């Protein structure tokens, strides 16, 4: 994998002997341990951390990520990448959007590893849960305001605007809405309607051309027949997509209609009939969206895929070779039991953490010994020079002794960055395991409150594979290869856990 190195060393770092050269060497050694090839170095030495994104080197780095020239960026620590939290999040979003990884050596974060990805995934999932809790408290007054017909935030829908806290038609936009309804009744096609409306010179509120999706939204929104719907959606947390709330939470109030009720109903009858002719698979049913897709294997060795069936309420994974089946809700239940095992019996994970800690401790002791020896050597060189300057030792003896000492000094200076890279390598794994251990209780208690997408991400970072046999389910975790085997010794799983053809 091709990677880049980000170097931004502060004056304080250099005063402590952390030169840009040392930072680059340690990063290169880390890349070597990972089997990566360094193809770019981004040098921002002397650049303030308050704002780095406008710097030419930062822009070059972002472009290289966009075009795929580098797939990971190695840096000493997050504060050296950017001190500005907004810029740090912006960089992180850019890397995630382009499938690239961030590697912070000092914080032991490497998003190319399951440990690093898990760290970010869990933080993101729990942060999302917290945001939703805050949002729920903040939005508690929205239904009351909606029932009173008062503004609940944002602009009115296209064709309307708020006047004295009342939603009323906006004349110049209402004309376009009526034209859209009239044209659709003539064409009975969304795309054709959009094309005709655009050809007539009509534009959206922001001056853009109308697309098929916008036309459909206008045609299906009941506000245009005089029924305003409020408190019916909520954000999924990514600022891009929304989901419907339960209908019992919706609030309705009457507004002045732009089109007649019978016109609206006729338009929506046509749209519904067209949808029946060309049914689409909902995004939630796409294979890539399933929580355990790519992880489930039959005992015959064949990967199990989600099969669709009439009245499907929960995804069912099937082996195409021997036709064994298992429902996703059962897999989810057993995964939760795995989280519970981590809470109740964390000994194995703790042993894994302690093993990494032991290696880190040994390497750290070796590092401190070498640093101590290096300080002694520097003092020896200083004393040797003083003796030579005072004519205590002859020139040939001085050179011989100095060469021996400097040779050892060079060996130590060569070894120190290697050990630092090895320590960082093991700390990445240790930190991920330790984070999982400390967060297992929180994950287990909040699991049912997390969005399905967040659950899916966490599952894919924790689970390596799931083997389905006639009698048992065997989960293999990245950090817990022998944590558990779920057997049916105390339950009859036939018909629920494992369905044999």
N, C-alpha and C positions, 0 to 999 in steps of 0.2 A: 504494500500500500504506500502511495506517495503522500508525504506529510510535509508540513512547514514548521519552522521554529520561530517563535515570537520573542524578541529580546527587548525589554524595556527595564533597564536597571537604574534605580534611583541613586542620588548622591550618597544617601545613608548606606545603601547596599554596598557601594563601591568603597566607602570608608571602612566597612567591615571586611573588606577583601573579596567581596562577591563581584568580580569583574564580569563584563559582558562575555568575555572569552570563556570563563568558567561556566556561566549559565548556558552558553551554546554547547559546550562540551558535554555537560550533564544531560542536556536534552538529546544530543546525538547518541549518547550511550543508552538512554532509555529507549530511543527508537530502535537501536540495534538489538536490544533485548527483546523487543516486540517483533523483530523481523521487518521493520518498516524502512523505507528509503526516503531520506531527507532530500527534497528537491528545491526548497525555497527557505530563505532566512529573511525575516522581516525585522529590520533594525530600527527601533524607536528610542534609542538611548538619548536621554536628555529631554524627552517629550513629556509634558505634564500629563498626569493621569486624570485630570479633571475632564478633559475632552480629547479623545484620541481618534474618533471615527472620521474626522475631516482630514487627518494626516494622510499624505499620499501613500505611505507604506500600508496604513490600515485599509485604505481603499483598494490597493493592489491585492491585499490579502483577501478581502471580501470578493473581489472579482475572480481570484483563483479558486475560491470555494464554489462560486456560482458555476464556473465552467468545468469544474471537476479536476482541476490541476492538482489540488491537494484535497485529501479526504480526512485530514486531521490536523490540528494545530497544537503544538507542545509549547507550554510556557511555564515559568517558575511558580507563579501563584496568581490567583484571581485579581489581586490588587495590582499586579504588574500588567495584567491584560487591560483592565479599565477600573478606575475607582468610581466612576459615575455609574450608579446602579441602572439607570435607564439605558445607557450604552451597553452595559454588560448584558442586560436582558435582550437588547436588540441584536447583539452579536450571537447570543445563544439561540435566539429564534432563527437567525439567518443560517446557522449551522444545521439546526434541526430540519429546516425547510429543504436544505440541499443534501441531507443524508451524510453530513460530516460530523466529526467528533472533536471534542475539546479535552485536552489533557493538562491538568494542573498538577505539577510534580509535588509541590510543597503540601497542598491540601489532599494529595493522594486521590484525585478524582480523574478517572479515565472513562469517558462515555463510550469507548469502543469495547469495553468489557461489560459482562452482565452486572458486575458490582457497581460500576459507574452509572450505567443506565438505570439500574434499580434505584440508586440514590436519587437521581433526578426524577424518575417516574413516581416514586413514593412521595417525594416532596411536592411534586406537582399535583398528585391526586389528593393529598391531605390539604394542600393549599386551596384546591378547587372546592373541597368539602367545606372548608372554613369560609371561603367566599360565598358559597351558597347559603350558609347559616347567617352570615351578615346580611346578604341580599334579602333573605326571608324576613329578617327583622325590619330592614329599611322599607321593604315593599308592603308591609302590613297595612298601610293606609290606602294603598292603591285601590282595592275593591270598594272601599267606602267612597273615595273620590269618583270612581267610575260610576257607581250607582247614582251619584248626584249629578252625573253628566259633566263633571269638572275635568280640566286637563290632567292627564296622568303622566305627562312628560313627552317631549318630542313634538315634531310637527304633526299636523293632521294628515290623513291619507291624501293621495293625489286627488284633486277635485274639491278638497275642503281646506279650511283654515280656521284657527281659533280667533274669535272676535268676542271680547268681553267675557272670556271664559266659556264661550259656547261654540260648538262645532257647527259651522255653517258652510254652504257651498261657496267656492271661490269661482266667480263667473268665468274667467279666462280658461281655467282648467276644467270646469264642469262641461264646457262646450266640447272639449276633446274627449271626455269620458263618454258623453252621449254619442259622439261620432264613432268611438270604438265599439260600443254596443250595436249601433246601427250597421256598421260594416261587418261585424261578426255574424249577425243574423243573415246577411247576404251571402257571405263566403262559407260560413260554418267551419272555418279553419283558422287556427291561431296564427300560424306563420304567415299565411296570406293576408290576414287582417293587419299584422304588424307591418308588412311590406307596403300595403296601401296607405296606412296611416302615416308612415314615414315619407312616402312619395308625395303626400299632400302637404308636407312641410310641418306636421305636428311634431313636437318634441316634449320630452319629460321635463320635470321641474328643474333639473340641473342642465337642461339643454341637450341631453343625449337622445339618440334614436330609441324607439321602442323595440324591445325584443319579445320573443315568444313568451318568456317567463313573466315579464311585466304585464303583458296583455292579459295573460291568464289570471294573474293576481287581481287585476282590476275587474275582470269579468266575474270572478267568484267571490269577491268581498261583499258580504251582505250590507255593508254601510251604504252602498249606492242605491239600495231599495229602501233605505231609511232605518236600518237596524245596525247600530254601532256595537261592535264586540270589543270588550276590554278585558284585561287580566286573563288572557287565554294562551299566552306563550311565555316561555322562559328561555334564557340563553343557556347554551351548553358549556359556556365558560371560555370558548375560544374566540369570542367576539365576531364570529362569522356565521354560525348556524344556531338554529332555534328548534325547540320541540314544543308540542302542544301540551298544555296543562289538562288535567281531567275536566270534563265538561261542567261538572258541578261547581268548579271554581270560576267559570266564565261569568262576566257581568255584561248585561245588555242594556242599552238605553236608546231611545228614539231620536233621530235627527231628521232634518229635511232631506227627502230623497232627491237624487239626481235623475234616476230613471224609474219608470213605472215598475211596480212589483211583478206584473205579468211578463214584462220584457226581461227582467232579471231571471225569473224562473224558467222562461223559455231558453235563454242563453245557457243556463246551467244544466238544463235537460240535455241539450245538444252536446255540451262538454262531457257529461257523464256517459252518454251513448258512445261518443268517440273513444273514451277511455276503455270501454269494454272491448272495443274492436282491437285495440293495441295495448294490452296490459303490460305493465312494467314491473320488474322485480324491485320491491322496496330496497333502499340502500342497506337497511338492517339485515337483509337476507343475503347479502353478498358474502361469499365464502371468506374473504379476507377479514370480515368484520367479526367473525365468530371467535369467542374467547379461547377455544382450544384448537383452532384450525392450525394444521401443520404439526401438531404435537401428539396426536392420538394414533397408535399403531395396534393392529390386531396381532394375536399371538402367532399368526402365520407369517408375520413380517411385513404385511401390506399396510400402507398408510390408510387411515379411515377418513372419509370425507363426509361433509354434511349432505344429507339427502333431504329433499323436499317432499312433503306428502300432504294429502288433503287434511285441512283442519290443523295444520302445524302450529303449535303453540310454543314449543321449545325445540331447538335444533337437535337433530338426531344424527349421530356419526355412524357410517356403515362401511364395512369392509366389502369391497367389490368382488373379492375373490371367494370368501366363504360366507358372505352375507350376515356376519355378526353385526349387532347394532347396540348402541348405547346412547342414552339421552344426555344432553348437556347439563340439565339441572342436577343429574346424579354426579357428574364430574365436578360440578361447582360445589356440591355438598361435600364431596370428598376432599376437594382442595381446601375448603374451610376447615375440615378436620386436620389437614396438614398444618394450617396456621395455628390451630389450637395445640397441636403437638409441640410446635415451637414455643408456645406460651407455657405449656405445662411441663414439657421435657426438653429444655433447651441445652441439655448437656452436650450433645454431639456438636451442635453449632458452636457452643462455647469452646469445645476442644479444637475445632477448626480455627477459631479466632486465636486461641492460645498458641497453636502451632505457628501461625503467621507471626504472632507477637514474639515468639522465641527466636525466630529467624531474624526479625527486625532488631531485637535486643542484641543478638550476637554481632550482627553487622554494625550496629551503632557503637558497640564496645570496641570493635576493630577500628572504626572510624575515629573514635576519640583517642585511641592509642596512637594512631598514625598522626593525628593533629598535634598530639603532645610531643611526639618524636620530631615532628617538623619544627615546632617551636624551639626545641633543644638544638636542632641542627642549625637553625638561623642564629642562635646565640653562639654556637661553636664557630661559625663562619665569622661572626663579628669579632670574637676573641682572637681568632687566628689572624685576621687582618691587623688587629691592634699589635699583636706580637711581631708581625712582619714589619709594620711601620716603625716599631721601636727597635728594630734590628736584633730582635731576640732569636729569630730563626732565619736561616739562609733562604735565598730565593727558590732554589730547587726543591727543598723540603716543603716550603710553603705551597708551591704549585702542586706537588704530589698529594699533600694532605687535602688541599682545597679541591682538587679534582675528585678525590674519593668521596668527600663530604657532599659535593654538588651532584655527584652521580646518584647518591642515596636520596638527596633532596628531590631530584627529578623523578625518581621512581615513586616516591611518596606522592608527589604532586600529580603524577599520572594515575595513581591508584585511588586517590580520594574521590574524584568525580565518579569513578566506576562504582565504588561502594555506595555513594549517594544515590546513584541511579538504581542500584539493586535494592536499596532500602525503599525508595519510592515505588518500585515495582511490587514489592511485597506489601507495602502499606496500602496500596490500591485495593488488593484483595482483602486484607485485614479489615479495612474501613468498611467495605461493602458488607462483609459478614457481620461485623459488629453492629452496623446500622440496622441490618435485618433483625438481629437479635433484640436490639433495644426497641425497634418499632413493631415487632410481631404482635404484641398485645394491642397496640393502637390499631394496627391493620385488622386484626380479628374483630375487635369491638366495633369498628366503623365500616366493616366490609359491606354490609347491606345498604349503607348510606351512600356509598360511592357510585358514580355513574358507571354504566356497563363498559364504556370505552376505557375508563380508568382501571376497572377490574381486569379488562383484557390485557392492557399494557403490563400490569403487575404480574399477571399469570405468565406472560411470555418472557418476562425477565427472570422469573423464579424457576419455571418448569422447563426441563430439558426435553423430556418425553413422557408419554403415558402408555404403558402396555396393557392391553385389554385381553384377558384370557377368560376361559369358561368360569373359573372360580374366583378370580381376583383382579384387582386393579393395582398396578405398580407404578407409582409416581417416582420419576427420577428428577431430583432437584440439582441445580447447578452447584450449590455449595453443600448439599446434603445427599450424597449419592446413595446412602443406605438408611435414610431417615425412617422410611415406613413402607410397609406393604399392606394395602387394604384388602383383607380377605373376607369371605362371606361365611365364616365359621359360625357366627352367631345370628345370621340373617339369611333369608331366602331372597336372593337378588333377582331370581329369574322373573322376567316380565317388567322389572323396574331398572335394575342396574345393567344387566346384560341380556339382550334378547337374541336367542339362537333361532335361526331359520328352520 
